[in-house]
Amino acid sequence: MTELPTPDEYADRLVQSYQRFSEVLALLEPTEYAAACLPDGWTPVATVAHVAFWDNYQRRRMEAALTSAWAEQLPRPAKDNSVRAAADASRSWEDVLAEADANRQKLVHFARGLTPEQIAGVYREGGQERPVVQILLDQMARHVRGHGQTIHNYCGSWQRWGRAGFRVFYARQSWNFLDTISGLSEATCLGVPVVGEWCVREMLAHVLVWDEYCYQLAKQWPNVDMTSLAPWVEGEIDEVNARLVGEKVGMGMIDLLDGLVTVHRRILRHYDRLSDEAIQTVCEYGWGQKDTLMDVLYGIATHTAEHAAQLYEARRDGVLQG
């Protein structure tokens, strides 16, 4: 019999999934909050309200089960999701976001206060007895991840950027990343840990590794030879990162920076040569995943931006000094 996660582990999953959702929301522009731009025709504000509603409802459903009120006695929502989404579409972003934050906090607090026996317990619902609490704890972590992925897909879409707009966005992330180390001495870049044991040199090598992966894709798209991606996609991701970064950390700072600039320009050169149709063609790119080239490049660009933010924070906090 599979051992269930502990209450703290369930709570941590709820925290982590909502944190990722919040990070995706931060990618939106204020003008997009009330725009019906998502694939289902919903606005982002309606999606956040939807998450808030179900976090609250499912918590109350679990509370009812635990107090012997039986989950099946809790009234079902009077309106379906689409009707609520239409009503929520024009609500204030600040109010909806505050409600979602509060409802997720309550859900996390509820999960953390459970006992293993309560999670594993069987409760009557729909004419049968089921492990309602266990089912809903799992479901609510998945629920917010699914809506976060929908918004993330929009954020990197052709619909949002268009060809020229995406090119500007992609180029900006690379230059922002390089700007983070402007004025730092070589001794600082080689000797001060920033993320774990990684110093600036390792972070540059890490970003270069995945830019080179994108270059392999861009120059072949949409007819990618999967064997050419073997160095990046064969093995667990942590092992791949350690191996590929380890192969580059002997490089000098000048060579690393030159490599980053060069491969970035090559990616853009191939992007410029591809037709609109080719850029939007879905293709396999490793790990059994399929997407458009824009989707892949958007993912790598946001990855670069995350590391740029880490370097900016290290400078702001005085960890990195010239």
C-alpha positions in Angstrom: 0.0 0.0 0.0 1.4 3.4 -1.0 2.1 5.7 2.0 0.2 9.0 1.8 2.0 12.3 2.1 2.0 13.9 5.5 -0.2 16.9 6.3 2.9 19.2 6.1 3.8 17.7 2.7 0.3 18.3 1.4 0.4 21.8 2.7 3.8 22.4 1.1 2.4 21.2 -2.3 -0.5 23.7 -2.0 2.0 26.5 -1.2 4.4 25.6 -4.0 1.7 25.3 -6.7 0.1 28.6 -5.7 3.5 30.3 -5.6 4.1 29.2 -9.2 0.7 30.5 -10.1 1.5 33.8 -8.6 4.8 34.0 -10.5 3.0 33.4 -13.8 0.4 36.1 -12.9 3.4 38.5 -12.5 4.2 38.0 -16.2 0.9 39.7 -17.2 0.6 43.4 -18.0 -2.1 45.4 -16.2 -3.9 46.0 -19.5 -4.3 42.2 -19.9 -6.0 41.5 -16.5 -9.5 42.2 -17.9 -8.8 41.1 -21.5 -10.6 37.9 -22.7 -7.3 36.6 -24.0 -7.1 33.1 -22.7 -7.9 30.1 -24.8 -11.1 29.4 -23.0 -12.3 33.0 -23.6 -11.8 33.9 -19.9 -10.0 36.9 -18.6 -7.1 36.5 -16.2 -9.1 38.2 -13.5 -11.9 35.6 -14.0 -9.4 32.8 -13.8 -8.0 34.1 -10.5 -11.5 34.5 -9.1 -12.2 30.9 -10.2 -9.2 29.6 -8.3 -10.3 31.6 -5.2 -13.8 30.2 -5.4 -12.8 26.6 -5.6 -10.1 26.9 -2.9 -12.8 28.2 -0.6 -15.5 25.8 -1.7 -13.4 22.6 -1.5 -12.0 23.6 1.9 -15.5 24.0 3.2 -16.4 20.6 1.6 -13.5 18.9 3.5 -14.4 20.7 6.8 -18.0 19.4 6.4 -16.8 15.9 6.0 -14.6 16.1 9.1 -17.4 17.4 11.3 -19.7 14.5 10.3 -21.9 16.9 8.3 -21.0 14.7 5.4 -19.6 16.3 2.3 -22.7 15.4 0.2 -24.8 17.8 2.4 -22.8 20.9 1.3 -24.9 22.7 -1.3 -23.4 22.5 -4.8 -22.5 25.9 -6.4 -25.6 27.5 -7.9 -23.7 28.7 -11.0 -21.4 26.8 -13.3 -17.8 27.9 -14.0 -18.6 29.8 -17.2 -21.4 31.8 -15.7 -19.2 32.8 -12.7 -16.3 33.7 -15.1 -18.6 36.0 -17.0 -19.7 37.7 -13.8 -16.1 37.9 -12.4 -14.5 39.3 -15.6 -14.9 42.9 -14.7 -14.0 42.7 -11.0 -11.1 44.6 -9.5 -7.8 42.7 -10.0 -6.6 43.8 -6.6 -9.7 42.5 -4.8 -9.7 39.2 -6.7 -6.0 38.6 -6.1 -6.4 39.4 -2.4 -9.3 37.0 -2.2 -7.3 34.2 -3.9 -4.3 34.8 -1.6 -6.5 34.6 1.5 -8.4 31.5 0.4 -5.2 29.6 -0.5 -3.8 30.6 2.9 -6.9 29.2 4.6 -6.6 26.0 2.6 -2.9 25.6 3.5 -3.7 26.2 7.2 -6.4 23.6 7.0 -4.2 21.0 5.4 -1.4 21.6 7.9 -3.8 21.1 10.8 -5.0 17.7 9.6 -3.9 14.4 11.1 -2.8 11.5 8.9 -5.9 9.6 9.9 -8.2 12.4 8.8 -6.5 12.5 5.4 -6.8 8.7 4.9 -10.3 8.6 6.3 -13.4 7.6 4.2 -16.4 10.0 4.1 -19.8 9.6 2.6 -20.4 11.5 -0.6 -22.6 10.9 -3.6 -24.1 7.9 -2.1 -20.8 6.2 -1.5 -17.9 6.5 0.9 -14.6 7.9 -0.4 -11.4 9.4 0.9 -12.7 12.8 0.1 -10.0 14.8 2.0 -7.2 12.9 0.2 -8.8 13.4 -3.2 -9.4 17.1 -2.7 -6.0 17.9 -1.4 -4.4 16.3 -4.4 -6.9 17.9 -6.7 -6.4 21.5 -5.4 -2.7 21.4 -6.0 -3.3 20.2 -9.6 -6.1 22.7 -10.1 -4.1 25.8 -9.7 -1.2 24.3 -11.6 -3.5 23.7 -14.6 -4.7 27.3 -14.6 -1.2 28.6 -14.2 -0.1 26.6 -17.2 -3.0 28.1 -19.3 -1.9 31.6 -18.4 1.8 30.8 -19.0 0.9 29.4 -22.5 -0.8 32.7 -23.3 2.1 34.7 -22.0 4.5 33.1 -24.5 2.0 32.9 -27.4 2.1 34.3 -30.9 -1.3 35.9 -30.1 0.3 38.0 -27.4 3.6 39.0 -29.0 3.5 38.6 -32.7 6.8 38.0 -34.6 8.5 41.4 -34.0 7.3 41.8 -30.4 8.6 38.4 -29.4 12.0 39.1 -30.9 12.3 42.3 -28.8 11.3 40.4 -25.7 13.7 37.5 -26.3 16.6 39.8 -27.0 15.9 41.9 -23.9 16.2 39.0 -21.6 19.6 38.1 -22.8 21.0 41.6 -22.5 19.3 42.1 -19.1 21.1 39.0 -17.9 24.5 40.2 -19.0 23.8 43.6 -17.4 23.6 41.9 -14.0 27.3 41.4 -13.8 28.4 44.8 -15.2 31.2 46.2 -13.2 32.0 43.0 -11.2 35.6 42.0 -10.8 36.7 38.6 -12.1 37.6 37.6 -8.5 34.0 38.2 -7.4 32.6 36.3 -10.4 34.8 33.3 -9.7 34.8 33.3 -5.9 31.4 34.4 -4.4 28.6 31.8 -4.2 25.3 33.1 -5.4 23.0 30.1 -5.8 24.1 27.1 -3.7 27.7 26.6 -4.6 27.3 28.3 -8.0 29.2 31.6 -8.4 28.6 34.0 -11.3 30.8 31.9 -13.6 28.7 28.7 -13.1 25.5 30.7 -13.6 26.8 32.1 -16.9 27.9 28.5 -17.9 24.4 27.2 -17.0 22.6 29.8 -19.1 25.0 29.2 -22.0 24.3 25.5 -21.8 20.6 26.0 -22.4 21.1 28.7 -25.0 23.2 26.2 -27.0 20.3 23.8 -26.7 18.0 26.4 -28.1 20.4 27.1 -30.9 20.4 23.4 -31.9 16.6 23.6 -32.1 16.4 26.9 -33.9 18.8 25.9 -36.7 16.8 22.7 -37.4 13.2 23.7 -36.7 10.7 22.3 -37.5 12.7 19.1 -38.5 14.6 18.4 -35.4 17.0 15.4 -35.3 16.4 14.2 -31.7 19.9 12.5 -31.6 21.4 16.0 -31.8 19.8 16.9 -28.5 21.2 13.9 -26.6 23.6 15.9 -24.5 20.7 17.9 -23.0 17.8 15.4 -22.8 19.5 12.1 -21.8 19.5 11.7 -18.0 17.9 13.4 -15.1 17.9 17.2 -15.3 20.1 17.7 -12.3 22.7 15.3 -13.6 22.5 17.0 -17.1 23.0 20.4 -15.6 25.9 19.3 -13.4 27.6 17.5 -16.3 27.2 20.3 -18.9 28.0 23.1 -16.5 31.1 21.2 -15.3 32.3 21.0 -18.9 32.3 24.8 -19.2 33.5 26.1 -15.8 37.1 25.9 -16.9 36.4 28.6 -19.4 37.5 32.2 -18.7 35.0 34.9 -18.1 35.7 36.5 -21.5 35.1 33.3 -23.3 31.9 32.6 -21.5 30.5 36.1 -22.2 31.6 35.8 -25.8 29.9 32.4 -26.1 26.6 33.9 -24.6 26.6 36.8 -27.0 27.5 34.7 -30.0 24.9 31.9 -29.5 22.2 34.5 -28.7 22.8 36.2 -32.1 22.8 32.9 -33.9 19.4 32.0 -32.4 18.0 35.3 -33.5 19.5 34.9 -37.0 17.7 31.6 -37.4 14.5 33.0 -35.9 14.6 35.8 -38.5 15.1 33.3 -41.3 12.1 31.1 -40.4 8.6 31.8 -41.7 5.7 32.7 -39.4 4.3 29.2 -40.1 7.5 27.4 -39.2 7.9 29.3 -35.9 4.4 28.3 -35.0 4.8 24.7 -36.1 4.6 22.2 -33.2 7.6 19.9 -33.0 9.1 17.5 -30.4 12.0 19.0 -28.5 13.0 16.5 -25.9 11.6 14.7 -22.9 8.6 13.7 -25.0 7.5 17.3 -25.1 6.0 19.0 -28.1 5.6 22.8 -28.7 6.1 25.6 -31.1 9.6 27.2 -31.3 8.1 30.4 -29.8 6.9 28.4 -26.8 10.4 26.8 -26.3 12.2 30.2 -26.7 9.8 31.8 -24.3 10.5 29.1 -21.7 14.2 29.6 -22.0 13.9 33.4 -21.9 11.9 33.3 -18.7 14.5 30.8 -17.3 17.3 33.4 -18.1 15.2 36.1 -16.5 14.9 34.1 -13.3 18.7 33.8 -13.1 19.0 37.5 -13.9 16.7 38.2 -10.9 18.9 36.1 -8.6 22.0 38.1 -9.6 20.2 41.4 -9.2 19.1 40.3 -5.7 22.6 39.3 -4.8 23.9 42.7 -5.8 21.1 44.5 -4.0 21.8 42.5 -0.9 25.5 43.1 -1.0 26.4 39.5 -1.7 28.0 40.6 -5.0 30.2 43.7 -4.8 32.5 45.0 -7.5 
